[in-house]
């Protein structure tokens, strides 16, 4: 049951939970307004977060352009979010914009595959690094390493769920195919039995009396023997 780009929209069962989590993180971002340089940039980050969440969940895919756009949106969220912090090297609630991407990467893996979820995680790390540099700080690998594991965990969880469903579907398909082969073999056996019965009846209709006379060892005429 592998899903490919261009297929109908398939929303995972956790869509509602993801939407609630996105809302919680956005509210958390609003409460962190005093911890940022610009509330305008904060509003832009929130808008990008909502856009990424909506696109990855409901949009129809156009080859690789849509998931690539989502990954670039993830990069922009982390870039702007980290740059907007007075000190992006201090880990805390001010990095809410990383946690809000958990549902995004989960659905990205679900709909497109683990490779796109992994790319989204890499884009998040790259965005944080760019935010550090643009803020005038050196890239703090420790901060990035402490923030990305949550995204990696969601990528792994989504891949595990999807892989399990794919394996289960494959097993169901193989079972259905085996049942079909058994039914075909049964139908062929029934057809062979019917043909044999028809042939037996035809033989008995044409030579039944002769066979009875042969069984009784009665003498046959030359015409009967030829027959």
MDAnalysis code that builds the backbone (N, CA, C; Angstrom):
import MDAnalysis as mda
import numpy as np

u = mda.Universe.empty(681, n_residues=227, atom_resindex=np.repeat(np.arange(227), 3), trajectory=True)
u.add_TopologyAttr("name", ["N", "CA", "C"] * 227)
u.add_TopologyAttr("resid", np.arange(1, 228))
u.add_TopologyAttr("resname", ["UNK", "UNK", "UNK", "UNK", "UNK", "UNK", "UNK", "UNK", "UNK", "UNK", "UNK", "UNK", "UNK", "UNK", "UNK", "UNK", "UNK", "UNK", "UNK", "UNK", "UNK", "UNK", "UNK", "UNK", "UNK", "UNK", "UNK", "UNK", "UNK", "UNK", "UNK", "UNK", "UNK", "UNK", "UNK", "UNK", "UNK", "UNK", "UNK", "UNK", "UNK", "UNK", "UNK", "UNK", "UNK", "UNK", "UNK", "UNK", "UNK", "UNK", "UNK", "UNK", "UNK", "UNK", "UNK", "UNK", "UNK", "UNK", "UNK", "UNK", "UNK", "UNK", "UNK", "UNK", "UNK", "UNK", "UNK", "UNK", "UNK", "UNK", "UNK", "UNK", "UNK", "UNK", "UNK", "UNK", "UNK", "UNK", "UNK", "UNK", "UNK", "UNK", "UNK", "UNK", "UNK", "UNK", "UNK", "UNK", "UNK", "UNK", "UNK", "UNK", "UNK", "UNK", "UNK", "UNK", "UNK", "UNK", "UNK", "UNK", "UNK", "UNK", "UNK", "UNK", "UNK", "UNK", "UNK", "UNK", "UNK", "UNK", "UNK", "UNK", "UNK", "UNK", "UNK", "UNK", "UNK", "UNK", "UNK", "UNK", "UNK", "UNK", "UNK", "UNK", "UNK", "UNK", "UNK", "UNK", "UNK", "UNK", "UNK", "UNK", "UNK", "UNK", "UNK", "UNK", "UNK", "UNK", "UNK", "UNK", "UNK", "UNK", "UNK", "UNK", "UNK", "UNK", "UNK", "UNK", "UNK", "UNK", "UNK", "UNK", "UNK", "UNK", "UNK", "UNK", "UNK", "UNK", "UNK", "UNK", "UNK", "UNK", "UNK", "UNK", "UNK", "UNK", "UNK", "UNK", "UNK", "UNK", "UNK", "UNK", "UNK", "UNK", "UNK", "UNK", "UNK", "UNK", "UNK", "UNK", "UNK", "UNK", "UNK", "UNK", "UNK", "UNK", "UNK", "UNK", "UNK", "UNK", "UNK", "UNK", "UNK", "UNK", "UNK", "UNK", "UNK", "UNK", "UNK", "UNK", "UNK", "UNK", "UNK", "UNK", "UNK", "UNK", "UNK", "UNK", "UNK", "UNK", "UNK", "UNK", "UNK", "UNK", "UNK", "UNK", "UNK", "UNK", "UNK", "UNK", "UNK", "UNK", "UNK", "UNK", "UNK", "UNK", "UNK"])
u.atoms.positions = np.array([
    [0.844, -1.190, 0.000],
    [0.000, 0.000, 0.000],
    [0.885, 1.247, 0.000],
    [1.832, 1.273, -0.861],
    [2.711, 2.421, -0.945],
    [1.982, 3.581, -1.598],
    [2.177, 4.740, -1.050],
    [1.498, 5.922, -1.575],
    [2.467, 6.685, -2.440],
    [2.048, 7.092, -3.582],
    [2.894, 7.828, -4.497],
    [2.320, 9.211, -4.738],
    [3.179, 10.076, -5.227],
    [2.741, 11.429, -5.511],
    [1.686, 11.405, -6.598],
    [0.663, 12.216, -6.447],
    [-0.394, 12.283, -7.438],
    [-1.609, 11.478, -7.056],
    [-1.498, 10.592, -6.023],
    [-2.654, 9.840, -5.591],
    [-3.575, 10.736, -4.776],
    [-4.829, 10.323, -4.541],
    [-5.743, 11.128, -3.746],
    [-5.174, 11.420, -2.365],
    [-5.629, 12.498, -1.776],
    [-5.138, 12.894, -0.461],
    [-5.473, 11.827, 0.564],
    [-4.472, 11.386, 1.312],
    [-4.665, 10.396, 2.360],
    [-4.185, 11.014, 3.660],
    [-5.081, 11.341, 4.528],
    [-4.741, 11.988, 5.786],
    [-4.589, 10.920, 6.859],
    [-3.472, 10.890, 7.584],
    [-3.276, 9.877, 8.604],
    [-4.265, 10.005, 9.744],
    [-4.465, 8.911, 10.504],
    [-5.430, 8.958, 11.607],
    [-5.097, 10.004, 12.648],
    [-3.807, 10.347, 12.788],
    [-3.418, 11.319, 13.799],
    [-3.554, 12.749, 13.349],
    [-4.306, 12.990, 12.293],
    [-4.436, 14.342, 11.756],
    [-5.001, 15.297, 12.801],
    [-6.047, 14.872, 13.519],
    [-6.664, 15.732, 14.537],
    [-5.675, 16.066, 15.642],
    [-4.935, 15.042, 16.100],
    [-3.938, 15.286, 17.144],
    [-2.853, 16.230, 16.647],
    [-2.461, 16.079, 15.368],
    [-1.455, 16.972, 14.813],
    [-1.946, 18.404, 14.742],
    [-3.212, 18.575, 14.348],
    [-3.772, 19.921, 14.285],
    [-3.837, 20.549, 15.676],
    [-4.221, 19.758, 16.674],
    [-4.269, 20.276, 18.046],
    [-2.876, 20.651, 18.532],
    [-1.892, 19.783, 18.216],
    [-0.521, 20.091, 18.632],
    [-0.027, 21.366, 17.968],
    [-0.361, 21.530, 16.673],
    [0.032, 22.755, 15.983],
    [-0.587, 23.979, 16.653],
    [-1.871, 23.883, 17.004],
    [-2.533, 24.997, 17.680],
    [-1.900, 25.317, 19.017],
    [-1.546, 24.269, 19.773],
    [-0.922, 24.483, 21.081],
    [0.404, 25.214, 20.924],
    [1.199, 24.783, 19.958],
    [2.504, 25.422, 19.769],
    [2.359, 26.857, 19.271],
    [1.376, 27.119, 18.438],
    [1.169, 28.484, 17.965],
    [0.775, 29.392, 19.128],
    [-0.098, 28.891, 19.990],
    [-0.458, 29.669, 21.186],
    [0.767, 29.892, 22.050],
    [1.609, 28.868, 22.156],
    [2.846, 29.011, 22.924],
    [3.743, 30.071, 22.316],
    [3.792, 30.110, 20.982],
    [4.580, 31.138, 20.321],
    [4.052, 32.533, 20.595],
    [2.728, 32.658, 20.674],
    [2.141, 33.965, 20.970],
    [2.519, 34.414, 22.377],
    [2.589, 33.502, 23.320],
    [2.971, 33.864, 24.688],
    [4.450, 34.232, 24.781],
    [5.229, 33.823, 23.771],
    [6.656, 34.148, 23.788],
    [6.949, 35.435, 23.040],
    [5.957, 36.266, 22.856],
    [6.151, 37.510, 22.089],
    [7.194, 38.410, 22.728],
    [7.321, 38.347, 24.058],
    [8.286, 39.208, 24.734],
    [9.713, 38.683, 24.597],
    [9.865, 37.460, 24.079],
    [11.189, 36.855, 23.987],
    [11.788, 36.974, 22.596],
    [11.158, 37.758, 21.734],
    [11.641, 37.877, 20.352],
    [11.995, 39.319, 20.038],
    [12.704, 39.480, 18.933],
    [13.106, 40.821, 18.516],
    [11.957, 41.573, 17.866],
    [11.181, 40.864, 17.057],
    [10.132, 41.539, 16.292],
    [8.867, 40.693, 16.312],
    [7.769, 41.309, 16.724],
    [6.497, 40.592, 16.697],
    [6.006, 40.366, 15.263],
    [6.444, 41.206, 14.339],
    [6.067, 41.015, 12.939],
    [6.682, 39.728, 12.387],
    [7.953, 39.532, 12.708],
    [8.613, 38.296, 12.277],
    [7.970, 37.095, 12.966],
    [7.601, 37.251, 14.221],
    [6.911, 36.181, 14.933],
    [5.605, 35.824, 14.227],
    [4.856, 36.850, 13.802],
    [3.624, 36.589, 13.064],
    [3.890, 35.886, 11.751],
    [4.987, 36.255, 11.067],
    [5.343, 35.589, 9.813],
    [5.678, 34.121, 10.056],
    [6.382, 33.849, 11.158],
    [6.718, 32.458, 11.489],
    [5.447, 31.657, 11.747],
    [4.506, 32.244, 12.478],
    [3.238, 31.557, 12.734],
    [2.493, 31.281, 11.437],
    [2.489, 32.265, 10.538],
    [1.829, 32.066, 9.257],
    [2.474, 30.947, 8.455],
    [3.814, 30.895, 8.467],
    [4.515, 29.818, 7.760],
    [4.213, 28.462, 8.385],
    [4.126, 28.443, 9.699],
    [3.815, 27.181, 10.386],
    [2.441, 26.665, 9.968],
    [1.450, 27.545, 9.992],
    [0.092, 27.141, 9.612],
    [0.043, 26.734, 8.143],
    [0.780, 27.457, 7.293],
    [0.807, 27.128, 5.868],
    [1.430, 25.758, 5.638],
    [2.557, 25.486, 6.278],
    [3.215, 24.176, 6.118],
    [2.314, 23.050, 6.598],
    [1.678, 23.246, 7.750],
    [0.798, 22.224, 8.297],
    [-0.395, 21.965, 7.380],
    [-0.966, 23.029, 6.836],
    [-2.135, 22.874, 5.964],
    [-1.764, 22.217, 4.643],
    [-0.655, 22.654, 4.054],
    [-0.240, 22.105, 2.754],
    [0.109, 20.629, 2.880],
    [0.894, 20.278, 3.894],
    [1.341, 18.896, 4.009],
    [0.180, 17.953, 4.318],
    [-0.900, 18.474, 4.900],
    [-2.016, 17.621, 5.276],
    [-3.084, 17.535, 4.189],
    [-3.380, 18.649, 3.545],
    [-4.555, 18.681, 2.672],
    [-4.247, 18.901, 1.190],
    [-3.089, 19.424, 0.852],
    [-2.818, 19.778, -0.542],
    [-2.611, 18.531, -1.395],
    [-2.966, 18.643, -2.663],
    [-2.659, 17.591, -3.625],
    [-1.213, 17.761, -4.085],
    [-0.529, 16.623, -4.198],
    [0.880, 16.684, -4.563],
    [1.042, 16.911, -6.060],
    [2.038, 17.692, -6.415],
    [2.402, 17.902, -7.816],
    [3.845, 17.420, -7.963],
    [3.966, 16.116, -8.223],
    [5.282, 15.482, -8.314],
    [6.071, 15.771, -7.039],
    [7.330, 16.245, -7.201],
    [8.127, 16.516, -6.008],
    [8.102, 17.956, -5.592],
    [7.321, 18.797, -6.275],
    [7.340, 20.224, -5.975],
    [6.692, 20.543, -4.637],
    [5.553, 19.889, -4.357],
    [4.849, 20.207, -3.108],
    [5.651, 19.786, -1.881],
    [6.139, 18.536, -1.778],
    [6.948, 18.200, -0.598],
    [8.223, 19.011, -0.505],
    [8.812, 19.362, -1.647],
    [10.001, 20.211, -1.614],
    [9.648, 21.585, -1.059],
    [8.486, 22.108, -1.456],
    [8.041, 23.389, -0.917],
    [7.824, 23.331, 0.584],
    [7.291, 22.203, 1.073],
    [7.097, 22.046, 2.518],
    [8.446, 22.046, 3.230],
    [9.426, 21.331, 2.666],
    [10.757, 21.294, 3.275],
    [11.384, 22.682, 3.310],
    [11.228, 23.441, 2.237],
    [11.741, 24.817, 2.226],
    [11.000, 25.683, 3.237],
    [9.697, 25.414, 3.408],
    [8.945, 26.132, 4.430],
    [9.465, 25.824, 5.825],
    [9.822, 24.560, 6.074],
    [10.416, 24.172, 7.367],
    [11.722, 24.923, 7.586],
    [12.539, 25.004, 6.529],
    [13.805, 25.741, 6.637],
    [13.542, 27.206, 6.977],
    [12.558, 27.813, 6.304],
    [12.250, 29.222, 6.553],
    [11.748, 29.442, 7.978],
    [10.924, 28.525, 8.483],
    [10.400, 28.643, 9.849],
    [11.547, 28.668, 10.860],
    [12.467, 27.706, 10.728],
    [13.578, 27.631, 11.688],
    [14.555, 28.792, 11.510],
    [14.757, 29.201, 10.270],
    [15.665, 30.326, 10.005],
    [15.134, 31.609, 10.639],
    [13.907, 31.966, 10.294],
    [13.329, 33.190, 10.829],
    [13.129, 33.095, 12.340],
    [12.698, 31.910, 12.809],
    [12.463, 31.760, 14.236],
    [13.724, 31.931, 15.050],
    [14.835, 31.317, 14.581],
    [16.096, 31.446, 15.318],
    [16.659, 32.858, 15.201],
    [16.561, 33.465, 14.027],
    [17.076, 34.821, 13.848],
    [16.310, 35.831, 14.694],
    [15.036, 35.577, 14.953],
    [14.208, 36.513, 15.698],
    [14.458, 36.454, 17.201],
    [15.251, 35.467, 17.648],
    [15.538, 35.360, 19.083],
    [16.738, 36.236, 19.451],
    [16.671, 36.930, 20.566],
    [17.831, 37.734, 20.991],
    [19.078, 36.876, 21.185],
    [18.890, 35.686, 21.728],
    [20.012, 34.761, 21.915],
    [19.546, 33.362, 21.510],
    [19.727, 32.989, 20.239],
    [19.232, 31.689, 19.769],
    [20.007, 30.506, 20.317],
    [21.082, 30.764, 21.054],
    [21.882, 29.675, 21.585],
    [21.416, 29.220, 22.962],
    [20.335, 29.805, 23.443],
    [19.745, 29.396, 24.718],
    [18.490, 28.585, 24.417],
    [18.500, 27.333, 24.802],
    [17.370, 26.452, 24.513],
    [16.268, 26.687, 25.539],
    [15.035, 26.832, 25.072],
    [13.904, 27.022, 25.966],
    [12.603, 27.061, 25.181],
    [11.548, 27.578, 25.833],
    [10.246, 27.660, 25.171],
    [10.266, 28.584, 23.974],
    [11.284, 29.438, 23.911],
    [11.378, 30.342, 22.767],
    [11.598, 29.582, 21.454],
    [12.036, 28.328, 21.533],
    [12.222, 27.501, 20.334],
    [10.969, 26.671, 20.037],
    [9.808, 27.217, 20.323],
    [8.552, 26.520, 20.074],
    [8.397, 26.172, 18.599],
    [8.994, 26.970, 17.722],
    [8.817, 26.772, 16.284],
    [9.447, 25.473, 15.789],
    [10.345, 24.877, 16.579],
    [10.894, 23.566, 16.211],
    [9.903, 22.466, 16.587],
    [9.335, 22.563, 17.772],
    [8.369, 21.551, 18.199],
    [7.115, 21.530, 17.353],
    [6.737, 22.693, 16.821],
    [5.511, 22.751, 16.028],
    [5.674, 22.013, 14.706],
    [6.906, 21.709, 14.316],
    [7.155, 21.001, 13.060],
    [7.026, 19.490, 13.199],
    [6.827, 18.988, 14.410],
    [6.682, 17.537, 14.608],
    [5.543, 16.944, 13.767],
    [4.314, 17.515, 13.832],
    [3.246, 16.966, 12.980],
    [3.546, 17.110, 11.494],
    [4.276, 18.159, 11.124],
    [4.570, 18.390, 9.706],
    [5.446, 17.270, 9.158],
    [6.533, 16.943, 9.862],
    [7.423, 15.884, 9.367],
    [6.743, 14.520, 9.442],
    [5.861, 14.335, 10.438],
    [5.138, 13.062, 10.541],
    [4.278, 12.833, 9.301],
    [3.466, 13.838, 8.945],
    [2.591, 13.696, 7.787],
    [3.410, 13.659, 6.498],
    [4.537, 14.358, 6.479],
    [5.404, 14.339, 5.300],
    [5.913, 12.926, 5.037],
    [6.319, 12.227, 6.085],
    [6.754, 10.837, 5.929],
    [5.585, 9.967, 5.513],
    [4.419, 10.194, 6.110],
    [3.250, 9.364, 5.834],
    [2.829, 9.446, 4.378],
    [2.857, 10.633, 3.836],
    [2.342, 10.828, 2.476],
    [3.409, 10.630, 1.410],
    [4.663, 10.948, 1.715],
    [5.695, 10.946, 0.665],
    [6.818, 9.953, 0.898],
    [7.038, 9.529, 2.132],
    [8.121, 8.597, 2.393],
    [9.144, 9.179, 3.357],
    [9.965, 8.286, 3.891],
    [10.938, 8.693, 4.905],
    [11.987, 9.642, 4.348],
    [12.258, 9.561, 3.027],
    [13.289, 10.422, 2.472],
    [12.904, 11.894, 2.565],
    [11.608, 12.191, 2.369],
    [11.169, 13.579, 2.467],
    [11.134, 14.048, 3.917],
    [10.737, 13.158, 4.831],
    [10.773, 13.531, 6.242],
    [12.193, 13.794, 6.714],
    [13.141, 12.973, 6.247],
    [14.543, 13.189, 6.600],
    [15.053, 14.503, 6.029],
    [14.641, 14.810, 4.785],
    [15.041, 16.085, 4.189],
    [14.464, 17.259, 4.973],
    [13.206, 17.121, 5.422],
    [12.609, 18.178, 6.227],
    [13.371, 18.405, 7.530],
    [13.824, 17.318, 8.162],
    [14.602, 17.438, 9.393],
    [15.932, 18.120, 9.127],
    [16.581, 17.744, 8.029],
    [17.840, 18.400, 7.669],
    [17.625, 19.889, 7.393],
    [16.511, 20.207, 6.744],
    [16.202, 21.622, 6.486],
    [15.990, 22.384, 7.786],
    [15.379, 21.725, 8.772],
    [15.197, 22.382, 10.069],
    [16.551, 22.689, 10.707],
    [17.468, 21.719, 10.674],
    [18.803, 21.955, 11.224],
    [19.548, 23.042, 10.475],
    [19.432, 23.044, 9.156],
    [20.082, 24.082, 8.360],
    [19.486, 25.454, 8.659],
    [18.169, 25.510, 8.822],
    [17.534, 26.780, 9.153],
    [18.003, 27.325, 10.491],
    [18.155, 26.451, 11.488],
    [18.661, 26.903, 12.791],
    [20.081, 27.436, 12.662],
    [20.908, 26.730, 11.879],
    [22.285, 27.185, 11.690],
    [22.319, 28.553, 11.001],
    [21.500, 28.745, 9.971],
    [21.453, 30.033, 9.284],
    [20.954, 31.139, 10.216],
    [19.976, 30.784, 11.066],
    [19.488, 31.764, 12.033],
    [20.569, 32.200, 13.003],
    [21.408, 31.247, 13.452],
    [22.521, 31.597, 14.341],
    [23.486, 32.565, 13.649],
    [23.826, 32.232, 12.399],
    [24.780, 33.062, 11.673],
    [24.227, 34.451, 11.411],
    [22.956, 34.530, 11.008],
    [22.374, 35.835, 10.707],
    [22.228, 36.687, 11.967],
    [22.094, 36.050, 13.121],
    [21.980, 36.797, 14.381],
    [23.333, 37.279, 14.879],
    [24.409, 36.867, 14.201],
    [25.740, 37.308, 14.617],
    [26.430, 36.336, 15.544],
    [25.861, 35.142, 15.725],
    [26.465, 34.138, 16.582],
    [27.107, 33.054, 15.719],
    [28.010, 32.317, 16.327],
    [28.542, 31.133, 15.664],
    [27.509, 30.013, 15.741],
    [27.597, 29.097, 14.818],
    [26.656, 27.979, 14.815],
    [26.897, 27.131, 16.056],
    [25.857, 26.999, 16.876],
    [25.952, 26.219, 18.111],
    [25.415, 24.820, 17.818],
    [26.345, 23.899, 17.598],
    [25.955, 22.537, 17.242],
    [25.195, 21.863, 18.380],
    [25.568, 22.186, 19.606],
    [24.904, 21.569, 20.747],
    [23.424, 21.918, 20.813],
    [23.096, 23.186, 20.534],
    [21.692, 23.610, 20.537],
    [20.916, 22.882, 19.444],
    [21.496, 22.820, 18.256],
    [20.823, 22.134, 17.145],
    [20.652, 20.651, 17.455],
    [21.690, 20.052, 18.035],
    [21.620, 18.625, 18.372],
    [20.588, 18.343, 19.450],
    [20.301, 19.315, 20.296],
    [19.312, 19.107, 21.349],
    [17.881, 19.328, 20.855],
    [17.731, 20.037, 19.731],
    [16.397, 20.339, 19.219],
    [15.926, 19.350, 18.147],
    [16.851, 18.801, 17.370],
    [16.455, 17.948, 16.253],
    [15.978, 16.544, 16.638],
    [16.417, 15.962, 17.775],
    [15.961, 14.590, 18.086],
    [14.451, 14.414, 18.108],
    [13.701, 15.447, 18.500],
    [12.246, 15.313, 18.516],
    [11.709, 15.138, 17.099],
    [12.291, 15.871, 16.134],
    [11.869, 15.700, 14.748],
    [12.269, 14.320, 14.226],
    [13.474, 13.886, 14.577],
    [13.935, 12.565, 14.141],
    [13.033, 11.475, 14.708],
    [12.601, 11.650, 15.970],
    [11.718, 10.654, 16.590],
    [10.387, 10.563, 15.847],
    [9.845, 11.711, 15.442],
    [8.575, 11.691, 14.713],
    [8.751, 11.097, 13.324],
    [9.878, 11.354, 12.684],
    [10.148, 10.733, 11.383],
    [10.204, 9.213, 11.522],
    [10.912, 8.736, 12.538],
    [11.017, 7.289, 12.762],
    [9.659, 6.683, 13.101],
    [8.874, 7.387, 13.920],
    [7.556, 6.861, 14.292],
    [6.645, 6.766, 13.079],
    [6.651, 7.809, 12.252],
    [5.800, 7.796, 11.060],
    [6.232, 6.694, 10.105],
    [7.559, 6.534, 9.943],
    [8.055, 5.477, 9.048],
    [7.667, 4.104, 9.583],
    [7.764, 3.921, 10.908],
    [7.405, 2.629, 11.491],
    [5.941, 2.288, 11.283],
    [5.060, 3.268, 11.504],
    [3.630, 3.032, 11.321],
    [3.322, 2.732, 9.861],
    [3.884, 3.540, 8.981],
    [3.620, 3.344, 7.550],
    [4.174, 2.007, 7.070],
    [5.386, 1.653, 7.530],
    [5.989, 0.390, 7.107],
    [5.174, -0.792, 7.610],
    [4.682, -0.694, 8.848],
    [3.858, -1.779, 9.395],
    [2.574, -1.951, 8.594],
    [1.942, -0.836, 8.234],
    [0.712, -0.912, 7.430],
    [1.008, -1.464, 6.044],
    [2.135, -1.072, 5.470],
    [2.506, -1.592, 4.154],
    [2.715, -3.100, 4.204],
    [3.398, -3.580, 5.252],
    [3.628, -5.015, 5.376],
    [2.315, -5.769, 5.583],
    [1.436, -5.203, 6.412],
    [0.144, -5.849, 6.644],
    [-0.678, -5.906, 5.364],
    [-0.673, -4.819, 4.620],
    [-1.424, -4.786, 3.356],
    [-0.844, -5.780, 2.359],
    [0.478, -5.879, 2.321],
    [1.123, -6.828, 1.412],
    [0.739, -8.258, 1.769],
    [0.695, -8.546, 3.085],
    [0.301, -9.882, 3.512],
    [-1.153, -10.180, 3.139],
    [-2.027, -9.186, 3.302],
    [-3.434, -9.364, 2.926],
    [-3.556, -9.606, 1.425],
    [-2.791, -8.847, 0.632],
    [-2.842, -9.027, -0.819],
    [-2.347, -10.409, -1.231],
    [-1.270, -10.874, -0.597],
    [-0.763, -12.211, -0.916],
    [-1.773, -13.286, -0.520],
    [-2.418, -13.088, 0.631],
    [-3.431, -14.052, 1.055],
    [-4.607, -14.087, 0.084],
    [-5.026, -12.900, -0.360],
    [-6.134, -12.838, -1.318],
    [-5.753, -13.497, -2.641],
    [-4.492, -13.275, -3.065],
    [-4.043, -13.902, -4.308],
    [-4.011, -15.422, -4.173],
    [-3.596, -15.923, -3.008],
    [-3.562, -17.372, -2.791],
    [-4.969, -17.951, -2.790],
    [-5.906, -17.232, -2.167],
    [-7.302, -17.685, -2.184],
    [-7.821, -17.722, -3.616],
    [-7.451, -16.733, -4.404],
    [-7.864, -16.721, -5.804],
    [-7.305, -17.901, -6.577],
    [-6.034, -18.226, -6.312],
    [-5.441, -19.389, -6.993],
    [-6.121, -20.678, -6.580],
    [-6.467, -20.796, -5.302],
    [-7.163, -21.998, -4.838],
    [-8.544, -22.115, -5.484],
    [-9.245, -20.981, -5.573],
    [-10.568, -21.009, -6.206],
    [-10.464, -21.371, -7.685],
    [-9.418, -20.885, -8.352],
    [-9.219, -21.227, -9.765],
    [-8.936, -22.717, -9.923],
    [-8.093, -23.258, -9.036],
    [-7.793, -24.686, -9.100],
    [-9.049, -25.519, -8.833],
    [-9.864, -25.069, -7.875],
    [-11.112, -25.776, -7.579],
    [-12.057, -25.732, -8.775],
    [-12.144, -24.568, -9.425],
    [-13.009, -24.452, -10.599],
    [-12.523, -25.352, -11.729],
    [-11.204, -25.416, -11.917],
    [-10.664, -26.291, -12.956],
    [-10.931, -27.757, -12.635],
    [-10.829, -28.121, -11.362],
    [-11.101, -29.506, -10.977],
    [-12.574, -29.857, -11.210],
    [-13.458, -28.927, -10.872],
    [-14.880, -29.163, -11.114],
    [-15.175, -29.296, -12.607],
    [-14.501, -28.460, -13.405],
    [-14.706, -28.536, -14.851],
    [-14.198, -29.864, -15.404],
    [-13.027, -30.307, -14.900],
    [-12.488, -31.588, -15.360],
    [-13.412, -32.739, -14.967],
    [-13.983, -32.678, -13.760],
    [-14.901, -33.729, -13.323],
    [-16.164, -33.732, -14.179],
    [-16.651, -32.550, -14.523],
    [-17.856, -32.462, -15.370],
    [-17.580, -33.013, -16.761],
    [-16.404, -32.671, -17.344],
    [-16.043, -33.183, -18.664],
    [-15.920, -34.705, -18.627],
    [-15.294, -35.237, -17.574],
    [-15.146, -36.693, -17.461],
    [-16.510, -37.360, -17.357],
    [-17.427, -36.727, -16.594],
    [-18.762, -37.304, -16.464],
    [-19.494, -37.301, -17.799],
    [-19.375, -36.201, -18.540],
    [-20.021, -36.122, -19.850],
    [-19.451, -37.157, -20.809],
    [-18.134, -37.320, -20.779],
    [-17.518, -38.305, -21.666],
    [-17.947, -39.731, -21.291],
    [-18.048, -39.976, -19.974],
    [-18.469, -41.312, -19.541],
    [-19.895, -41.598, -20.016],
    [-20.752, -40.588, -19.849],
    [-22.127, -40.785, -20.292],
    [-22.205, -40.984, -21.811],
    [-21.345, -40.266, -22.539],
    [-21.335, -40.406, -24.002],
    [-20.872, -41.799, -24.415],
    [-19.836, -42.283, -23.727],
    [-19.335, -43.631, -24.046],
    [-20.381, -44.690, -23.714],
    [-21.003, -44.533, -22.542],
    [-22.015, -45.514, -22.152],
    [-23.216, -45.456, -23.093],
    [-23.552, -44.270, -23.591],
    [-24.679, -44.166, -24.509],
    [-24.399, -44.838, -25.846],
    [-23.123, -44.778, -26.268],
    [-22.794, -45.328, -27.573],
    [-22.437, -46.809, -27.518],
    [-21.784, -47.219, -26.440],
    [-21.315, -48.613, -26.397],
    [-21.692, -49.311, -25.107],
    [-22.712, -48.792, -24.426],
    [-23.075, -49.390, -23.142],
    [-23.526, -50.835, -23.275],
    [-24.395, -51.127, -24.234],
    [-24.888, -52.491, -24.403],
    [-23.769, -53.445, -24.800],
    [-22.891, -52.960, -25.693],
    [-21.772, -53.814, -26.083],
    [-20.870, -54.139, -24.902],
    [-20.620, -53.136, -24.062],
    [-19.783, -53.368, -22.883],
    [-20.428, -54.371, -21.935],
    [-21.763, -54.311, -21.824],
    [-22.446, -55.271, -20.964],
    [-22.323, -56.682, -21.537],
    [-22.429, -56.817, -22.842],
    [-22.308, -58.141, -23.467],
    [-20.877, -58.668, -23.356],
    [-19.916, -57.732, -23.501],
    [-18.524, -58.159, -23.327],
    [-18.294, -58.638, -21.907],
    [-18.863, -57.903, -20.940],
    [-18.704, -58.305, -19.535],
    [-19.328, -59.657, -19.271],
    [-20.413, -59.992, -19.996],
    [-21.079, -61.292, -19.831],
    [-20.478, -62.377, -20.722],
    [-19.417, -62.018, -21.457],
    [-18.718, -62.964, -22.341],
    [-19.634, -63.522, -23.417],
    [-20.572, -62.710, -23.905],
    [-21.448, -63.135, -24.992],
    [-20.715, -62.976, -26.330],
    [-20.939, -63.862, -27.285],
    [-20.288, -63.755, -28.590],
    [-20.794, -62.547, -29.359],
    [-19.879, -61.854, -30.061],
    [-20.211, -60.673, -30.847],
    [-20.054, -60.982, -32.330],
    [-20.877, -60.319, -33.107],
    [-20.752, -60.464, -34.546],
    [-19.560, -59.649, -35.029],
    [-19.185, -59.835, -36.277],
    [-18.052, -59.102, -36.838],
    [-18.332, -57.595, -36.836],
    [-19.582, -57.204, -37.146],
    [-19.940, -55.781, -37.137],
    [-19.845, -55.186, -35.755],
    [-20.320, -55.960, -34.768],
    [-20.265, -55.493, -33.385],
    [-18.823, -55.367, -32.908],
    [-17.969, -56.365, -33.295],
    [-16.576, -56.263, -32.872],
    [-15.898, -55.049, -33.503],
    [-16.219, -54.768, -34.805],
    [-15.639, -53.593, -35.467],
    [-16.101, -52.319, -34.780],
    [-17.373, -52.297, -34.395],
    [-17.886, -51.141, -33.690],
    [-17.174, -50.966, -32.358],
])
